[in-house]
Amino acid sequence: EVHLVESGGGLVQPGGSLRLSCAASGFTFSSTAMSWSRQAPGKGLEWLSVISPTGTNTRYSNSVKDRFTISRDNAKNTLYLQMNNLKPDDTAVYFCFAEGRRGQGTQVTVSS
């Protein structure tokens, strides 16, 4: 059974950085494409980024391109999202996805 646990969220000032992690288990992580999405208060789920199983290929939404970087460590079964130059509009609950399943999410709040 797919099990995903996101962590690393918190309160950060505008312009700051955070790195989110997603610990994965219950499936073959190294063979699975992984993605990040987020849900802001009162809004729907927004897809952010995807990474191929080997990490060779990545894609980003226009809203986070050039500010966020997705990566993975297949030896640790862990997915990451490095977020730089954070803006108040980035405030949301962030989820990692695998095989159509997601974790409980981690809250990111960008505020001065």
Secondary structure by P-SEA (a helix, b strand, c coil): cbbbbbcccccccccbbbbbbbbbccccccccccccccccccccccccccccccccbbbbcccccccbbbbbcccccbbbbbbcccccccccbbbbbcccccccbbbbbbcc
